């Protein structure tokens, strides 16, 4: 059976509603999974009217997963009915939208934890809006960790052959250096190795990036490689993993882009994010706009599946009907693969 995926609508004032509609307007999406939008039915209806697509689409507002039709042409919406259309505006930070985006995520987590859905995908939320609404989280990852009671987790970014996990993310560069520890490196390595296997890659070949320039040149530029990273690599090799490292950070991503590695362990946020976004984000100078991108963000270590688009709410173009759904389609594809693998493992 096709997995049921809960797709959160994201911030209603952003491009989330539009990319949800575009993704579910594709017949191919229903050949992969049974998609269910968690959001506001009236906002999805507004997005349908806004996009003026060739084929007719209707909305099935539900309060129980059992009420979903999962039929192409009908968008099933688990309707939380949180938005007042009289005060709603596309492209603006609003308290009601920040609260709604947070509640959509909580409901999707609840459905997944109760095994009513097989996985979740998330459209972008706005951090300022959710903070104004009184929900003090850095983003999706921290919300998922809190409401699944997960202590050990990590962010995996993926775009084509590039798959990057991080030893640390939203901390200062100074603190990131302090968090480069053998135990944490091994922990995130195990997470990306397992994720690659869920994507259908047998015996994944994964590189661990160094922290310092040229991997410290035998101690000339730092000591973290010798004291933390090399011991982690040696232990992983002894356990039979197909690991390589430490690999100089100025060359490891070029090799990964070419397919030499199935994944890379980056030591901190920008070390991993910058090369991946150089690969996945492309600016069109003629139009002054970013071209569609397919990158996804996967939270590993959770008891449930969570895959997200790797872009923001794009308030500057929200409500204009021009947002591309490529990243959400990629998220749905990844989540489907992971849900099927998880089901096979349980069987």
C-alpha positions as CSV (number, residue, x, y, z in Angstrom):
1,X,0.0,0.0,0.0
2,X,1.1,3.6,-0.7
3,X,2.2,5.4,2.5
4,X,0.1,8.2,3.8
5,X,2.0,11.5,4.1
6,X,0.9,14.5,6.2
7,X,2.1,17.6,4.4
8,X,2.1,20.7,6.6
9,X,0.9,23.9,4.7
10,X,3.7,26.1,6.3
11,X,3.1,29.8,7.0
12,X,-0.2,30.6,5.3
13,X,1.2,34.0,4.2
14,X,4.2,32.4,2.4
15,X,4.4,30.2,-0.6
16,X,3.5,27.0,1.3
17,X,-0.1,26.9,0.2
18,X,0.8,27.4,-3.5
19,X,3.5,24.7,-3.6
20,X,1.1,22.3,-1.8
21,X,-1.5,22.9,-4.5
22,X,0.9,22.6,-7.3
23,X,2.4,19.4,-5.9
24,X,-1.0,17.8,-5.4
25,X,-2.2,18.9,-8.8
26,X,0.3,16.4,-10.2
27,X,-1.1,13.0,-10.9
28,X,2.3,11.5,-10.3
29,X,2.2,12.5,-6.7
30,X,-0.7,10.2,-6.1
31,X,1.1,7.3,-7.8
32,X,3.8,7.6,-5.0
33,X,1.8,8.2,-1.9
34,X,-1.5,9.2,-0.3
35,X,-1.0,12.9,0.4
36,X,-2.9,14.8,3.1
37,X,-2.4,18.6,3.7
38,X,-2.5,19.7,7.3
39,X,-3.5,23.3,7.3
40,X,-6.5,25.5,6.6
41,X,-9.0,24.4,3.9
42,X,-10.0,28.0,3.0
43,X,-6.3,29.0,2.4
44,X,-5.8,26.0,0.1
45,X,-9.0,27.0,-1.8
46,X,-7.6,30.5,-2.0
47,X,-4.4,29.1,-3.5
48,X,-6.3,27.0,-6.0
49,X,-8.2,30.2,-7.2
50,X,-4.9,32.1,-7.3
51,X,-3.0,29.6,-9.4
52,X,-5.7,29.2,-12.1
53,X,-4.5,25.7,-13.1
54,X,-5.7,23.9,-16.2
55,X,-7.4,21.1,-14.4
56,X,-10.2,21.6,-11.8
57,X,-9.3,20.9,-8.2
58,X,-11.6,20.6,-5.2
59,X,-10.9,20.6,-1.4
60,X,-12.1,17.9,0.9
61,X,-11.9,19.4,4.4
62,X,-11.6,16.7,7.0
63,X,-11.2,16.2,10.8
64,X,-10.1,12.6,10.7
65,X,-7.6,10.8,8.4
66,X,-10.2,8.2,7.7
67,X,-12.3,10.8,5.9
68,X,-9.6,11.4,3.3
69,X,-10.3,10.3,-0.3
70,X,-6.7,10.3,-1.6
71,X,-8.0,10.9,-5.2
72,X,-6.2,13.0,-7.8
73,X,-8.3,16.1,-8.4
74,X,-9.4,16.4,-4.7
75,X,-7.0,17.9,-2.2
76,X,-7.6,16.4,1.3
77,X,-7.0,19.0,4.0
78,X,-6.9,18.1,7.7
79,X,-8.6,21.4,8.5
80,X,-7.5,23.3,11.6
81,X,-9.4,26.4,10.6
82,X,-7.1,28.9,12.3
83,X,-7.0,31.8,9.8
84,X,-9.3,34.8,9.7
85,X,-9.5,35.7,6.0
86,X,-10.7,39.2,6.9
87,X,-7.3,40.1,8.3
88,X,-5.2,37.7,6.3
89,X,-2.6,39.0,3.8
90,X,-0.1,37.1,1.7
91,X,3.6,38.1,2.1
92,X,3.4,39.6,5.6
93,X,4.5,38.5,9.1
94,X,1.4,37.9,11.1
95,X,0.8,36.5,14.5
96,X,-2.2,34.3,13.4
97,X,-0.1,32.8,10.6
98,X,2.9,32.1,13.0
99,X,0.5,30.3,15.4
100,X,-1.2,28.4,12.6
101,X,2.1,27.2,11.1
102,X,3.2,25.9,14.5
103,X,-0.1,24.2,15.1
104,X,0.0,22.5,11.7
105,X,3.4,21.0,12.6
106,X,2.1,19.8,16.0
107,X,-0.9,18.1,14.4
108,X,1.3,16.4,11.8
109,X,3.6,15.1,14.6
110,X,0.6,13.9,16.6
111,X,-0.8,12.0,13.6
112,X,2.6,10.4,12.9
113,X,3.2,9.4,16.5
114,X,-0.2,7.8,16.5
115,X,0.6,5.9,13.3
116,X,-2.3,7.5,11.5
117,X,0.2,8.7,8.8
118,X,3.4,7.0,7.7
119,X,5.5,10.2,7.4
120,X,5.5,14.0,7.3
121,X,6.6,16.7,4.9
122,X,6.8,20.3,5.9
123,X,6.4,23.5,3.8
124,X,8.3,26.5,5.1
125,X,7.4,28.5,8.3
126,X,8.6,31.9,9.3
127,X,10.6,32.0,12.5
128,X,9.7,35.6,13.3
129,X,6.0,34.8,13.0
130,X,6.1,31.8,15.2
131,X,8.1,33.7,17.8
132,X,5.6,36.6,17.7
133,X,2.9,34.0,18.3
134,X,4.7,32.9,21.5
135,X,6.3,29.7,20.2
136,X,10.0,30.0,20.9
137,X,11.7,27.5,18.6
138,X,14.5,27.9,16.2
139,X,12.6,26.0,13.5
140,X,11.0,22.8,12.5
141,X,13.9,20.6,13.7
142,X,13.5,21.8,17.3
143,X,9.7,21.5,17.3
144,X,9.9,17.9,16.1
145,X,12.6,17.1,18.7
146,X,10.5,18.5,21.5
147,X,7.2,16.9,20.6
148,X,8.7,13.5,19.9
149,X,10.9,13.7,23.0
150,X,14.1,13.2,20.9
151,X,17.4,14.1,22.5
152,X,19.8,13.0,19.8
153,X,19.0,14.2,16.3
154,X,20.7,15.8,13.3
155,X,19.9,17.8,10.1
156,X,20.6,16.1,6.8
157,X,20.5,18.3,3.6
158,X,20.2,16.5,0.3
159,X,20.2,17.8,-3.3
160,X,20.9,15.3,-6.1
161,X,24.1,13.3,-5.2
162,X,25.0,15.7,-2.4
163,X,23.9,14.6,1.1
164,X,25.3,16.4,4.0
165,X,24.8,15.9,7.8
166,X,26.1,18.3,10.5
167,X,27.9,17.7,13.7
168,X,26.5,21.0,15.0
169,X,24.1,23.5,13.4
170,X,22.6,26.6,15.1
171,X,25.5,27.6,17.4
172,X,28.3,30.1,17.2
173,X,31.4,29.2,15.2
174,X,33.3,29.3,18.5
175,X,30.9,26.8,20.1
176,X,30.9,24.7,16.9
177,X,34.6,24.1,17.3
178,X,34.0,22.9,20.9
179,X,31.3,20.5,19.8
180,X,33.7,18.7,17.4
181,X,33.9,15.6,19.6
182,X,34.4,11.9,18.7
183,X,31.2,10.7,20.3
184,X,29.0,13.2,18.4
185,X,30.9,12.5,15.1
186,X,30.1,8.8,15.4
187,X,26.5,9.6,16.3
188,X,25.8,11.7,13.2
189,X,27.8,9.2,11.0
190,X,25.5,6.4,12.1
191,X,22.4,8.6,11.3
192,X,23.5,9.4,7.8
193,X,24.6,5.8,7.1
194,X,21.2,4.6,8.1
195,X,19.5,7.3,6.1
196,X,21.4,6.4,2.9
197,X,20.3,2.8,3.4
198,X,16.7,4.0,3.7
199,X,17.2,5.7,0.4
200,X,18.2,2.4,-1.2
201,X,22.0,2.7,-1.1
202,X,23.8,-0.5,0.1
203,X,27.0,0.0,2.0
204,X,27.1,3.8,1.6
205,X,30.6,5.4,1.2
206,X,30.6,8.4,3.5
207,X,33.3,11.0,4.1
208,X,34.0,12.9,7.3
209,X,35.3,16.4,6.7
210,X,38.1,17.9,8.7
211,X,37.5,21.0,10.8
212,X,40.7,22.9,10.2
213,X,42.4,24.0,6.9
214,X,44.1,21.1,5.2
215,X,42.9,18.9,8.1
216,X,45.4,20.8,10.4
217,X,48.6,19.7,8.5
218,X,49.6,17.3,11.3
219,X,48.9,19.8,14.1
220,X,50.1,23.0,12.5
221,X,46.6,24.5,12.3
222,X,44.8,22.8,15.1
223,X,44.4,19.6,17.1
224,X,40.8,18.5,16.6
225,X,41.7,16.1,13.7
226,X,44.2,14.2,15.8
227,X,42.2,14.2,19.1
228,X,38.6,13.8,17.9
229,X,38.1,13.2,14.2
230,X,40.7,10.5,13.4
231,X,39.8,8.4,16.5
232,X,36.1,8.6,15.4
233,X,37.1,7.4,11.8
234,X,39.2,4.6,13.2
235,X,36.4,3.3,15.4
236,X,33.9,3.4,12.6
237,X,36.3,1.5,10.3
238,X,36.8,-1.1,13.0
239,X,33.1,-1.5,13.1
240,X,32.9,-2.2,9.4
241,X,31.6,1.1,8.1
242,X,32.7,2.3,4.6
243,X,34.1,5.6,6.0
244,X,36.8,7.9,4.7
245,X,38.4,10.8,6.6
246,X,39.2,13.3,7.7
247,X,39.0,14.7,4.2
248,X,40.0,18.4,3.7
249,X,36.9,20.5,3.7
250,X,37.9,22.5,0.7
251,X,37.8,19.3,-1.5
252,X,35.4,16.9,0.1
253,X,32.3,18.5,-1.3
254,X,33.6,18.7,-4.9
255,X,34.2,14.9,-4.7
256,X,30.7,14.4,-3.2
257,X,29.1,16.5,-6.0
258,X,30.8,14.2,-8.5
259,X,29.4,11.1,-6.8
260,X,32.6,9.8,-5.1
261,X,30.7,9.8,-1.7
262,X,27.2,9.0,-0.9
263,X,27.2,11.4,2.0
264,X,29.4,13.8,3.9
265,X,29.7,14.6,7.7
266,X,30.3,18.3,8.0
267,X,31.6,19.7,11.2
268,X,29.4,22.8,11.5
269,X,26.5,24.7,9.9
270,X,28.2,26.8,7.2
271,X,30.8,24.2,6.3
272,X,27.9,22.0,5.0
273,X,25.3,24.6,4.0
274,X,27.4,26.8,1.8
275,X,28.6,24.1,-0.7
276,X,25.2,22.4,-0.8
277,X,23.5,25.7,-1.6
278,X,26.1,26.7,-4.2
279,X,25.1,23.4,-5.9
280,X,21.4,23.7,-5.4
281,X,20.6,27.4,-5.5
282,X,20.9,29.2,-8.8
283,X,20.3,32.9,-9.5
284,X,18.9,34.1,-12.8
285,X,20.6,37.4,-13.4
286,X,18.2,38.3,-16.3
287,X,15.0,38.0,-14.2
288,X,16.6,38.9,-10.9
289,X,15.0,35.8,-9.3
290,X,16.2,32.5,-7.8
291,X,15.5,29.5,-10.1
292,X,13.5,26.5,-8.7
293,X,15.6,24.2,-6.5
294,X,15.1,20.7,-5.3
295,X,17.0,20.5,-2.1
296,X,15.4,18.9,1.0
297,X,16.1,19.0,4.7
298,X,15.6,15.7,6.6
299,X,15.6,15.4,10.4
300,X,17.3,12.2,11.4
301,X,17.1,10.4,14.8
302,X,13.4,11.0,15.2
303,X,10.9,8.1,15.8
304,X,8.9,9.5,12.8
305,X,9.8,10.6,9.3
306,X,10.2,14.3,8.6
307,X,11.3,15.8,5.3
308,X,11.2,19.5,4.4
309,X,11.8,21.8,1.6
310,X,15.2,23.6,1.9
311,X,13.9,27.1,1.2
312,X,12.0,29.7,3.1
313,X,8.5,31.3,2.9
314,X,9.5,33.7,0.1
315,X,7.2,36.4,1.2
316,X,8.4,38.6,-1.7
317,X,6.6,36.3,-4.2
318,X,3.9,34.8,-2.0
319,X,0.4,35.2,-3.4
320,X,1.6,35.9,-6.9
321,X,1.2,32.4,-8.2
322,X,4.8,32.0,-9.4
323,X,6.3,29.7,-6.7
324,X,7.7,26.4,-7.9
325,X,7.0,23.1,-6.2
326,X,10.2,21.3,-7.1
327,X,11.6,21.1,-3.6
328,X,8.3,19.9,-2.1
329,X,8.0,17.2,-4.8
330,X,11.6,16.1,-3.8
331,X,10.5,16.0,-0.2
332,X,7.5,13.8,-1.0
333,X,9.7,11.4,-3.0
334,X,12.3,11.2,-0.1
335,X,9.6,10.7,2.5
336,X,7.9,8.0,0.4
337,X,11.2,6.0,0.1
338,X,11.8,6.3,3.8
339,X,8.3,5.3,4.7
340,X,8.4,2.2,2.5
341,X,11.8,1.2,3.9
342,X,10.6,1.7,7.5
343,X,7.5,-0.5,6.7
344,X,9.7,-3.2,5.2
345,X,12.0,-3.2,8.3
346,X,9.0,-3.5,10.6
347,X,7.7,-6.4,8.5
